[in-house]
């Protein structure tokens, strides 16, 4: 096996692309559709950032990146979801021999003020429990006669959390709130406090507008919570993930593409339209120049070696490839971080990672991507924008790194998922043990075999090529085998019928994450118009 040290002394017989032909995917048969070329059109402003052109980044220098790289060991944090709690209530006056009040336990101003205090206590508890960034603005009370111009912080909010105690479902005041274009969650009380009017009428009066079918846009029965604070929390977690995903800026080494896509459709256009991603290309010529400059930087080389040494000395880690490949991977990771810092983003993907990058980086990209994921960035191989949005969304929902993988054929309630790159900090905190091997197909470079935890529950997302229907599957890791396939491997068990999974799973690549986030993913997807099919809720064997 050939190898090259960090300073670039080449021990290979040749370093051209003919010896390392371009292969863009781990497709078992080697036949696949080439990634579509990125278009140069603009796109609408995303909720997570300004609208920019998806263009090639050029003119970068290592001297301009190195300082940024040294100050970017960990990735940026998720932006907090800003929530405006609003109590809707009425204070009716008694009328002789007439019905003068509606249902509900809040009928006076004093009762409304007591309810605001109750809401504040509950929100404090939610804030303490939240495992995602959230900011609750001061609760406000509104009545039919309330002038919304007096609520100065409505524009700051991402979400209106409506405590629907009173005021009918078709009031002018509420209609003005709905016209703000914010996400809305309704909360109704049954037994958690004074009963609310909307516990009775949220469906017939508002959602169905006195008809037999859903009659409002953007809202449905999934946006209604009764009593349960945890039901509020997971919906906010989903919306936090969605808000942080929209408008994501991502570096595409080589170019942005797709493993496959419908005829006549460019996946990159779909991603821009649906997710408003800003995809910034880095040509391989640019990357090669930056790596060469980094190799000439003694301080950068020394730092990469020191970091690699510390990594390999950690308990539970074993080296089963050439050490030079590992050193080169740490330098490559430093270059990647410098690029992301310069571009003000936290996501990166690599096209041509099955070959093109190897003679340029003199290692594989696998370990470098694993390191980035463990440090809070989002790093994906293969530049497959069929699956990448699902990884960005799930990472922003969970706060945990993603395992992009190749699925196999389901049988007997089991399926194998594998890839040559995987994060180690799968639960978002502790590092799993790892064996550092070569990348499997090339038998070259440095790739992690992460020994994931047996018994761990995992969320699996299976996106379709047309970005219309995503399938979800909850599983449990039952084995961590070592077959002659991509290095990081898990066998997961599932409860749905194996034939049903085989028939219903679309696309190719899957995205896998520790934990159960099935509800959150489905809730977020309805906001962007993608169907969510939860196979875990289908029939069992």
GIFENQUI-V210335 format. One record per backbone hydrogen bond with DSSP energy under -1.0 kcal/mol. CO is the residue of the C=O (numbers start at 1). NH is the residue of the N-H. If there is no record, write none. Layout:
BEGIN
co->CO nh->NH
co->CO nh->NH
END
This chain:
BEGIN
co->5 nh->8
co->23 nh->354
co->27 nh->30
co->53 nh->55
co->55 nh->281
co->61 nh->65
co->62 nh->66
co->65 nh->69
co->66 nh->70
co->69 nh->72
co->81 nh->135
co->82 nh->158
co->82 nh->159
co->83 nh->137
co->84 nh->161
co->85 nh->140
co->86 nh->163
co->87 nh->142
co->88 nh->165
co->88 nh->166
co->95 nh->98
co->108 nh->112
co->109 nh->113
co->110 nh->114
co->111 nh->115
co->112 nh->116
co->113 nh->117
co->114 nh->118
co->115 nh->119
co->116 nh->120
co->117 nh->121
co->118 nh->122
co->119 nh->123
co->120 nh->124
co->121 nh->125
co->122 nh->126
co->123 nh->127
co->124 nh->128
co->125 nh->129
co->126 nh->130
co->133 nh->81
co->135 nh->83
co->140 nh->87
co->142 nh->89
co->143 nh->146
co->147 nh->150
co->148 nh->151
co->150 nh->152
co->151 nh->154
co->154 nh->157
co->158 nh->183
co->159 nh->84
co->160 nh->185
co->161 nh->86
co->162 nh->164
co->162 nh->187
co->163 nh->88
co->163 nh->165
co->164 nh->198
co->165 nh->197
co->168 nh->171
co->171 nh->175
co->172 nh->176
co->173 nh->177
co->174 nh->178
co->175 nh->179
co->177 nh->180
co->178 nh->181
co->183 nh->160
co->185 nh->162
co->186 nh->225
co->187 nh->164
co->188 nh->227
co->189 nh->196
co->195 nh->105
co->197 nh->200
co->197 nh->201
co->198 nh->202
co->201 nh->205
co->201 nh->206
co->202 nh->207
co->203 nh->208
co->204 nh->210
co->207 nh->215
co->220 nh->223
co->221 nh->224
co->223 nh->186
co->225 nh->188
co->226 nh->228
co->229 nh->233
co->230 nh->234
co->231 nh->235
co->232 nh->236
co->233 nh->237
co->234 nh->238
co->235 nh->239
co->236 nh->240
co->237 nh->241
co->238 nh->242
co->239 nh->243
co->240 nh->244
co->241 nh->245
co->242 nh->246
co->245 nh->248
co->248 nh->278
co->250 nh->280
co->251 nh->349
co->252 nh->282
co->253 nh->255
co->253 nh->351
co->257 nh->385
co->259 nh->33
co->262 nh->265
co->266 nh->270
co->267 nh->271
co->268 nh->272
co->269 nh->273
co->270 nh->274
co->271 nh->275
co->271 nh->277
co->272 nh->276
co->275 nh->247
co->278 nh->250
co->280 nh->252
co->281 nh->57
co->282 nh->254
co->283 nh->287
co->284 nh->288
co->285 nh->289
co->286 nh->290
co->287 nh->291
co->288 nh->292
co->289 nh->293
co->290 nh->294
co->291 nh->295
co->292 nh->296
co->294 nh->297
co->297 nh->301
co->298 nh->302
co->299 nh->303
co->300 nh->304
co->301 nh->305
co->302 nh->306
co->303 nh->307
co->304 nh->308
co->305 nh->309
co->306 nh->310
co->307 nh->311
co->308 nh->312
co->309 nh->313
co->314 nh->317
co->316 nh->434
co->318 nh->436
co->323 nh->327
co->324 nh->328
co->325 nh->329
co->326 nh->330
co->327 nh->331
co->328 nh->332
co->329 nh->333
co->330 nh->334
co->331 nh->335
co->332 nh->336
co->333 nh->337
co->334 nh->338
co->335 nh->339
co->336 nh->340
co->337 nh->341
co->338 nh->342
co->339 nh->343
co->340 nh->345
co->346 nh->378
co->347 nh->251
co->348 nh->380
co->349 nh->253
co->352 nh->355
co->352 nh->357
co->357 nh->361
co->358 nh->362
co->365 nh->369
co->366 nh->370
co->367 nh->371
co->368 nh->372
co->369 nh->373
co->370 nh->374
co->371 nh->375
co->372 nh->377
co->373 nh->376
co->375 nh->75
co->378 nh->348
co->380 nh->350
co->383 nh->257
co->383 nh->385
co->384 nh->387
co->384 nh->388
co->387 nh->391
co->388 nh->392
co->389 nh->393
co->390 nh->394
co->391 nh->395
co->392 nh->396
co->393 nh->397
co->394 nh->398
co->395 nh->399
co->403 nh->512
co->405 nh->510
co->406 nh->418
co->411 nh->414
co->413 nh->494
co->414 nh->411
co->415 nh->492
co->417 nh->490
co->418 nh->406
co->419 nh->488
co->424 nh->426
co->424 nh->432
co->425 nh->428
co->433 nh->451
co->434 nh->318
co->435 nh->449
co->436 nh->320
co->437 nh->447
co->439 nh->443
co->444 nh->439
co->446 nh->367
co->447 nh->437
co->449 nh->435
co->450 nh->452
co->453 nh->456
co->456 nh->477
co->457 nh->515
co->458 nh->475
co->459 nh->513
co->460 nh->473
co->461 nh->511
co->462 nh->471
co->468 nh->531
co->470 nh->533
co->471 nh->462
co->472 nh->535
co->473 nh->460
co->475 nh->458
co->476 nh->493
co->477 nh->455
co->479 nh->491
co->483 nh->485
co->488 nh->419
co->490 nh->417
co->491 nh->478
co->491 nh->479
co->492 nh->415
co->493 nh->476
co->497 nh->501
co->498 nh->502
co->499 nh->503
co->500 nh->504
co->501 nh->505
co->510 nh->405
co->511 nh->461
co->512 nh->403
co->513 nh->459
co->517 nh->521
co->518 nh->522
co->519 nh->523
co->520 nh->524
co->521 nh->525
co->522 nh->526
co->525 nh->528
co->525 nh->530
co->531 nh->470
co->533 nh->472
co->533 nh->535
co->534 nh->537
co->535 nh->538
co->539 nh->497
END
